[in-house]
């Protein structure tokens, strides 16, 4: 197998960095949200993420492609919520102009802190978003913080580590999530109808028409119980639901994450996530666009306004000077 390498490239016209290691390739568009626009195994004809056709599409609709970081994930209704320390009024940036949605970090340029090939043959890049008092978020989110993303690529696949540090003097609301736009099919000769998606879902969140939690949890429907077992068809019909996460057994061990399988070739993409991602949004747009998004989130949609304890909603405050971290892993299991 060829040696690991790191190179600065252009994704269309977007400055990016490319990691190659262990048969995998990852391309991260650090100039637009540190969005990972490609994760592939070129030799096997496998490409796992929905890659935009060009840089303009990435800039305009970054949340629909690749692996963008959302801070916080999903909607804050009316852009308003309160903590014991202050009231927040966030800009209304949703497509309908009525809510704060997904934050801004997935659209802004990030800084590359370091990039290196490790002694074990892995390729690693550390990307940083610094938000100080002169940062764009400070007028409405008055906290100085650093969001650090470390990607390590090796023959074990892709390892992601998030580290968020609160540099301010006040507890900071913390909600983290990722749109993970998985390509269906991910094999160059695959057929959508051969694919199945399984996810470690627990209960279903009852949702308002705006796709935010009412505060009521429902048992899984008979159809959705298949998510915890053999999986469901990831495309074909529109699908948009929101769940808690609850570990399943996989290979004799507890597993929190998602698995998408090409049943015709017995190839699986395994997306294991830190149990701190306690909620899932599962969404495939119209069901006919060739992708599905199993989206891990640390809090439920609109969590700051859901009238339930933080232990249920995932809402939390990061203390001054504290660092929060969580990991995910993406890897291929080949027959």
Secondary structure, 3 states (H helix, E strand, C coil): CCCCEEEEEEECCEEEEEEEECCEEEEEECCCCCEEEEEEEHHHCEECECCCCCHHHHHHCHHHCCEEEEECCCEEECCEEECCCCEEECCCCCCCCCEEECECCCCCCCEEEEEEECCCCCEEEEEEEEECCCCCCCCCCCCCEEEEEEEEEECCEEEEEEEEEECCCCCEECCCEEEEEEECCCECCCCHHHEEEEECEEEEEEECCCCCEEEEEECCCHHHHHHHCCCECCCCCCCEEEEEECCEEECCEEECEEEEEECCCCEEEEEEECCCCCEEEEECCCCCCCEEEEEEECCCCCHHHCCCCHHHHCCCEECCCCEEEEEEEEEEECC
